[in-house]
Amino acid sequence: MFEAISSLTTLEAAWEKVKGNAGAAGGDGETVSAFAAEAPSHLLALHRELRAGRYHPGPHRVVLIPKRSGGTRPLSIPCVRDRVVQTAIALELTPVFDAGMAEDGFGYRPGRSVRQAVARIERFRDAGYQWVIDADIERYFEKVPHDALMSALGRVIEDRAVLDLIEQGLIAGAEGGRGLAQGSPLSPLLSNFYLDGFDDAVEAAEVRLVRFADDFVLLCRSESRARAMLPRVAALLEERGLRLNPEKTRIVDFAEGFRFLGHLFVRSLAMKVDPEEDGAEEAATRLLREIAAGDERAARARDEAEAGERAGWRATQRVLYLHGGRRRLGLRNQSLTVSEEGRELLALPAERVERIDLGPEADAEPVALRQALAAGIVVQFVDGFGATEGTLTPSSSRRAGLHLAQAGIVLDPVRRLELARRLVAGRIHNQRALLRRLLPAGAHDAETETALAGLNRAYRQTADPTLDLAALMGTEGAAAALYWPALGRRLKRGWSLTHRVRRPPTDPVNAVLSLTAAMLTREVAALVSRHGLHPGFGALHGSRDGHDGCVYDLVEEFRAPLAEGLTVTLFNNREVSAADFLTVETPAAAVRLTGEGRRRVIQGYERWLDRPVASPRGGKVVWRRLIEEQVLAYAAHCRDEAPYAPYRMDY
């Protein structure tokens, strides 16, 4: 089954359906038309990622759709590429699942309609089923438990790779182990599949069921039978982690009448009273197409503004990662190449690359390194733990005037302390904000609340005018001692973290924290070099040989939202597993990621940085652009052009 789903033929058929729906962009911002422009390449890449086990879904986009009854319902929209994969799964599973489903389900099933559901109710009514349980499952799509759904799927799908693919989509589309993303092409099929056992159990109780998605009616021959069935129905749903909506569930007879699927059923009549009801999905589709049209307009506007806005600004760093396998960086016709065992895998013009990460197994030809330096590309050598071993930096980015301005701050105790205060305050603020973001809504965790109170005190202390630099760093250390165990409490699935262990890491969580922090540090280091700051002149982290104080200063405010927030997400979403780690002697026992584990973290990091974020200067930018803005702001502070303000996460 996995071979069929991941075949190019199925992916192409799935893409045609996704393209025909003309939906909105997902969380990565890529529109259907942008995907279409390079569809053959995208589909081939998807095919290869799926077959190699490297596929991971991207972020979802949440859109609130107005409900006719008032309020809204959330649509969680996958990225276009993920909709292709989920549609491919649905194409293969629908004929298998639908053939075995009960006859009483009508919603989201091929060849079944509202009209057929209405006719079934009329047929049972005429056969003497005069009493009705008019029922509704409370927030069904938001409440379906993933574990129970996956267990049910495991009883009918033998292909583990297919189950893993479905589970990846579930996790990406809903947090907390519950929910089906209303916007995923696979959710309608899964929603029917999960209730199919409920349908069978109700039929066995000698009543007649008509169900349309999560709305259903049970028809009984007597009032007493209906009243006896109601707790039975509630119990069957509770067994599946669901519950009836008490405000929308009642027992009536046909003499009193009831509404269902846009029809009024009263006595012997079934009248269509709400012609738009059975067009609700079409209305939602129209709204999504309007949103999609807005996405396309915004994408065109971004393209048009790219050349004009912020003239000379490099918006993002394009990073070439050489990790895993025995990859070799070479040069052919002025293009950088990547090869493995003599087979060329990739060729890129040098102007398309701004930074190169050479992992521990990678190698580089001297002529390629020279070309990189000539093209202004920063080359960073990385060890097996993800730490930077060394850097090749183009010399043209060094600016003596800016270096002297930095030195002026470092050598002036008052100015240095003031900048250090700002940096520590930014770090503590974002630690506090991340903990609050990770704490589930309405949840109360006494230990986390205690840590947050301590972080609040530490944040206020950064403004104490009597603190010197040593005391300020002590305040930061005290905040860290509260922060790390509180962050560890936000980990799920048995993973733990009590304190930070950097060199070398001794557990999986610290190993990933070290890698994500190292990638973030290399990100900042390349931007510091590009914009002419001296990497060694630091206000908070000091200035000494072999130590990039300025880089570490600028990393501080981004550790929580990028490195640490990403690490927790990777573990909680099962994007890394125990198989991705190994223990080595260095000479003491240490934990490091496998090549596959590093690849997973790097892919997660790149997706994380592609997310939009509100810039303090207005508008939305990607994270890399925001980091660059902060590097430029740090340089402006050194030149006395404007005081530095660290980035602060929203709560």
Sequence and secondary structure as in RCSB ss.txt:
>XXXX:A:sequence
MFEAISSLTTLEAAWEKVKGNAGAAGGDGETVSAFAAEAPSHLLALHRELRAGRYHPGPHRVVLIPKRSGGTRPL
SIPCVRDRVVQTAIALELTPVFDAGMAEDGFGYRPGRSVRQAVARIERFRDAGYQWVIDADIERYFEKVPHDALM
SALGRVIEDRAVLDLIEQGLIAGAEGGRGLAQGSPLSPLLSNFYLDGFDDAVEAAEVRLVRFADDFVLLCRSESR
ARAMLPRVAALLEERGLRLNPEKTRIVDFAEGFRFLGHLFVRSLAMKVDPEEDGAEEAATRLLREIAAGDERAAR
ARDEAEAGERAGWRATQRVLYLHGGRRRLGLRNQSLTVSEEGRELLALPAERVERIDLGPEADAEPVALRQALAA
GIVVQFVDGFGATEGTLTPSSSRRAGLHLAQAGIVLDPVRRLELARRLVAGRIHNQRALLRRLLPAGAHDAETET
ALAGLNRAYRQTADPTLDLAALMGTEGAAAALYWPALGRRLKRGWSLTHRVRRPPTDPVNAVLSLTAAMLTREVA
ALVSRHGLHPGFGALHGSRDGHDGCVYDLVEEFRAPLAEGLTVTLFNNREVSAADFLTVETPAAAVRLTGEGRRR
VIQGYERWLDRPVASPRGGKVVWRRLIEEQVLAYAAHCRDEAPYAPYRMDY
>XXXX:A:secstr
 HHHHTSHHHHHHHHHHHHHHT    TT   HHHHHHTHHHHHHHHHHHHHHT       EEEEEE TTSSEEEE
EE  HHHHHHHHHHHHHHHHHHHHHS TTB TT TT  HHHHHHHHHHHHHTT  EEEEEEBTTHHHH BHHHHH
HHHHTT   HHHHHHHHHHHHHH STTB   TT TTHHHHHHHHHHHHHHHHHHTT EEEEETTEEEEEESSHHH
HHHHHHHHHHHHHHTT  B GGG EEEETTT EEETTEEEETTEEEE  TTGGGHHHHHHHHHHHHHHHHHHHHH
HHHHHHHHTTTT      EEEE SSSEEEEEETTEEEEEETTEEEEEEEGGG SEEEE TT EE HHHHHHHHHT
T EEEEE TTS EEEEE  GGG  HHHHHHHHHHHH HHHHHHHHHHHHHHHHHHHHHHHHHHS TT   HHHHH
HHHHHHHHHHHTT TT  HHHHHHHHHHHHHHHHHHHHTT  TT   SS   SS  SHHHHHHHHHHHHHHHHHH
HHHHHTT  TT  SSS  BTTB HHHHHHHHHHIIIIIIHHHHHHHHTTSS GGGEEEEESSSEEEEE HHHHHH
HHHHHHHHHTSEEE TTSSEEEHHHHHHHHHHHHHHHHTTSS         
